[in-house]
């Protein structure tokens, strides 16, 4: 294990992530929903100074802390070109690029759909990935800019990873996602998984991270049969009130 991850709540339902390369002590934050919360968690961690911001997409609840964090720490900001729509950005990365967090190699993949320039970061050596708003525990991101076909293709990129991959997603939407999943699939296993999720939330526990194996088993969007089926499920979720 070369990476340590510290998860903490931000805003209403976002998560913040501090990520530390064990070998070198280099620290990054994945997205910047709340600069004050990130700085406070950095202080509590005792890990040391922040070196990098790794943005996944341009939405303000993922970039609005960029300027303040850079001013406070001098960190460098890395992300897709679209981040410049909302916040400062130093280095542009896209699918196929690599970001080094200390001695840890993070592979970048293009995952459009939620936004057109959305990217994810994956450490193959650590079997983990930071997926922003592409994939959630039992859900996926809304299609604010992309098409169902784009998002389906992006989900297939993630689905090709090892089933043991640990998925760090950026929001606590799992209870609502589980209710929708049950409306499509009432297998005993799904009922048990939903009950487990509800119990975790009642205890105030985060449901992040998840694993790719769990998402393949219970996520209705990864379990779609093709892009058309995915599009129908995404449209149904958008209007779901259960």
C-alpha positions as CSV (number, residue, x, y, z in Angstrom):
1,X,0.0,0.0,0.0
2,X,1.6,3.3,-1.1
3,X,-1.4,5.6,-0.5
4,X,-3.3,6.7,2.6
5,X,-6.7,8.3,2.1
6,X,-8.5,10.5,4.6
7,X,-12.2,11.1,3.9
8,X,-14.3,13.8,5.5
9,X,-17.7,15.5,4.8
10,X,-17.9,18.8,3.1
11,X,-20.9,21.1,2.2
12,X,-24.3,19.3,2.3
13,X,-23.4,15.9,0.8
14,X,-19.9,16.2,-0.7
15,X,-16.8,14.3,0.5
16,X,-13.3,15.7,0.7
17,X,-10.3,13.5,0.2
18,X,-6.7,14.0,1.4
19,X,-4.4,11.5,-0.2
20,X,-0.8,10.9,1.0
21,X,1.9,9.0,-0.7
22,X,3.5,7.0,2.1
23,X,7.0,6.8,0.6
24,X,7.5,10.5,0.1
25,X,4.9,12.1,2.3
26,X,3.5,14.1,-0.7
27,X,-0.1,15.1,-0.2
28,X,-2.9,15.9,-2.6
29,X,-6.6,16.8,-2.2
30,X,-9.0,15.4,-4.8
31,X,-11.3,18.3,-5.7
32,X,-11.9,21.3,-3.5
33,X,-15.5,21.5,-2.3
34,X,-14.6,23.6,0.8
35,X,-11.2,25.1,1.3
36,X,-11.7,25.8,5.0
37,X,-12.8,22.2,5.7
38,X,-9.8,20.9,3.7
39,X,-7.3,23.1,5.5
40,X,-8.8,22.1,8.9
41,X,-8.6,18.4,8.0
42,X,-5.0,18.8,6.8
43,X,-4.1,20.4,10.2
44,X,-5.9,17.6,12.1
45,X,-4.1,14.9,10.0
46,X,-0.6,16.1,10.9
47,X,0.5,14.9,7.5
48,X,2.2,18.1,6.4
49,X,1.9,20.6,3.6
50,X,-0.5,20.3,0.6
51,X,1.3,19.8,-2.7
52,X,-1.4,19.1,-5.3
53,X,-5.0,19.7,-6.1
54,X,-6.4,17.0,-8.4
55,X,-9.6,18.2,-10.0
56,X,-12.0,15.7,-11.7
57,X,-14.3,18.3,-13.4
58,X,-15.3,21.9,-13.4
59,X,-18.4,22.0,-11.2
60,X,-18.1,24.6,-8.4
61,X,-18.6,22.1,-5.6
62,X,-15.4,20.4,-6.9
63,X,-13.4,23.5,-7.7
64,X,-14.5,26.4,-5.6
65,X,-11.7,26.0,-3.1
66,X,-8.9,26.0,-5.7
67,X,-7.9,29.6,-5.4
68,X,-8.0,29.8,-1.6
69,X,-6.1,26.6,-1.1
70,X,-3.4,27.6,-3.6
71,X,-3.1,31.0,-1.8
72,X,-2.8,29.3,1.6
73,X,-0.4,26.5,0.6
74,X,1.2,27.3,-2.7
75,X,0.0,23.9,-4.1
76,X,-0.2,23.2,-7.8
77,X,-3.5,22.6,-9.5
78,X,-4.0,19.7,-11.9
79,X,-7.1,18.8,-13.9
80,X,-9.0,18.9,-17.2
81,X,-9.1,22.0,-19.3
82,X,-12.8,22.6,-18.4
83,X,-11.8,23.5,-14.8
84,X,-10.8,27.0,-16.2
85,X,-14.5,27.7,-16.6
86,X,-14.8,28.0,-12.9
87,X,-11.4,28.1,-11.1
88,X,-7.6,28.4,-11.4
89,X,-5.7,25.6,-13.1
90,X,-2.0,25.1,-13.6
91,X,-1.5,21.8,-15.5
92,X,-4.0,20.3,-17.9
93,X,-4.3,16.5,-18.0
94,X,-6.5,14.2,-20.2
95,X,-7.0,10.5,-20.7
96,X,-3.7,8.6,-21.1
97,X,-1.7,11.0,-19.0
98,X,0.0,10.2,-15.7
99,X,0.2,12.2,-12.6
100,X,2.9,11.4,-10.0
101,X,1.8,11.9,-6.4
102,X,5.2,11.5,-4.9
103,X,6.2,7.9,-5.8
104,X,2.6,6.9,-6.7
105,X,1.6,6.8,-10.3
106,X,-2.0,7.9,-11.0
107,X,-3.4,7.1,-14.4
108,X,-5.9,9.6,-15.9
109,X,-8.9,8.4,-17.9
110,X,-11.4,10.5,-19.8
111,X,-14.9,9.8,-18.5
112,X,-17.4,12.3,-20.1
113,X,-21.1,12.3,-19.4
114,X,-21.6,14.2,-16.2
115,X,-19.5,16.9,-17.8
116,X,-17.8,16.7,-21.2
117,X,-14.3,17.0,-19.8
118,X,-14.7,14.8,-16.6
119,X,-11.6,12.7,-15.7
120,X,-10.8,10.1,-13.1
121,X,-7.6,9.2,-11.3
122,X,-6.5,5.6,-10.7
123,X,-3.6,4.0,-8.9
124,X,-3.3,0.5,-10.3
125,X,-0.7,-0.4,-7.7
126,X,-3.1,0.5,-4.9
127,X,-6.2,-0.8,-6.6
128,X,-8.1,2.4,-6.0
129,X,-9.6,5.2,-8.0
130,X,-11.0,8.7,-7.4
131,X,-14.0,8.9,-9.7
132,X,-15.6,12.3,-8.9
133,X,-19.2,12.3,-10.1
134,X,-19.1,9.4,-12.7
135,X,-19.9,6.5,-10.5
136,X,-21.5,6.5,-7.0
137,X,-22.3,3.8,-4.6
138,X,-25.4,2.2,-6.3
139,X,-25.6,5.2,-8.6
140,X,-24.0,7.4,-11.2
141,X,-23.8,11.1,-12.0
142,X,-26.5,13.1,-13.8
143,X,-26.0,13.9,-17.5
144,X,-25.6,17.6,-17.3
145,X,-23.5,17.9,-20.5
146,X,-22.9,14.6,-22.1
147,X,-25.1,12.0,-23.7
148,X,-26.2,8.6,-22.4
149,X,-23.9,6.9,-24.9
150,X,-20.9,8.9,-23.5
151,X,-21.7,8.1,-19.9
152,X,-22.3,4.4,-20.7
153,X,-18.9,4.3,-22.4
154,X,-17.3,6.0,-19.4
155,X,-18.9,3.4,-17.1
156,X,-17.5,0.6,-19.2
157,X,-14.0,2.0,-18.8
158,X,-14.5,1.7,-15.0
159,X,-16.1,-1.7,-15.3
160,X,-13.0,-3.1,-17.0
161,X,-10.9,-2.5,-14.0
162,X,-10.2,-5.2,-11.3
163,X,-13.3,-6.1,-9.3
164,X,-11.2,-5.4,-6.2
165,X,-10.7,-1.7,-7.1
166,X,-11.7,0.6,-4.3
167,X,-13.9,3.4,-5.6
168,X,-13.8,6.7,-3.9
169,X,-16.8,8.8,-5.1
170,X,-17.5,12.4,-4.2
171,X,-21.0,12.4,-2.8
172,X,-23.1,10.7,-0.1
173,X,-26.1,9.8,-2.3
174,X,-26.3,6.1,-1.4
175,X,-29.6,6.0,0.5
176,X,-31.5,7.6,-2.3
177,X,-29.6,5.4,-4.8
178,X,-30.5,2.3,-2.9
179,X,-34.2,3.2,-2.9
180,X,-34.1,3.6,-6.7
181,X,-32.2,0.3,-7.1
182,X,-34.9,-1.5,-5.2
183,X,-37.5,-0.2,-7.5
184,X,-35.8,-2.0,-10.4
185,X,-34.5,-5.1,-8.6
186,X,-36.0,-6.8,-5.5
187,X,-33.6,-9.7,-5.3
188,X,-33.0,-10.8,-1.7
189,X,-29.4,-9.8,-2.1
190,X,-30.4,-6.3,-3.2
191,X,-32.8,-6.0,-0.3
192,X,-30.0,-7.0,2.1
193,X,-27.6,-4.5,0.5
194,X,-30.1,-1.7,0.8
195,X,-30.8,-2.5,4.4
196,X,-27.1,-2.5,5.1
197,X,-26.8,1.0,3.5
198,X,-29.8,2.4,5.5
199,X,-28.3,1.1,8.7
200,X,-25.0,2.7,8.0
201,X,-26.6,6.0,7.3
202,X,-28.7,5.8,10.4
203,X,-25.5,5.4,12.4
204,X,-24.0,8.4,10.6
205,X,-21.4,6.3,8.8
206,X,-20.2,7.1,5.3
207,X,-21.0,4.6,2.6
208,X,-17.8,5.6,0.7
209,X,-15.6,4.0,-0.4
210,X,-17.2,1.1,-2.3
211,X,-15.7,-1.6,-4.5
212,X,-16.2,-2.3,-8.2
213,X,-17.3,-5.8,-7.3
214,X,-20.1,-4.4,-5.1
215,X,-21.1,-1.9,-7.8
216,X,-21.3,-4.7,-10.5
217,X,-23.5,-6.6,-8.1
218,X,-25.9,-3.9,-7.0
219,X,-25.5,-0.7,-9.1
220,X,-28.4,-0.5,-11.5
221,X,-26.4,1.6,-14.0
222,X,-23.5,-0.8,-14.2
223,X,-26.0,-3.6,-14.5
224,X,-27.7,-2.1,-17.6
225,X,-27.4,-4.3,-20.7
226,X,-26.5,-1.6,-23.1
227,X,-26.5,2.2,-23.7
228,X,-30.2,2.3,-24.5
229,X,-31.0,0.4,-21.3
230,X,-28.7,2.7,-19.4
231,X,-30.4,5.8,-20.9
232,X,-33.8,4.5,-19.8
233,X,-32.6,3.8,-16.2
234,X,-30.9,7.2,-16.0
235,X,-34.1,9.0,-17.2
236,X,-36.1,7.0,-14.6
237,X,-33.8,8.0,-11.8
238,X,-34.0,11.6,-12.8
239,X,-37.8,11.5,-12.1
240,X,-37.8,9.0,-9.3
241,X,-39.4,10.3,-6.0
242,X,-39.5,7.1,-4.0
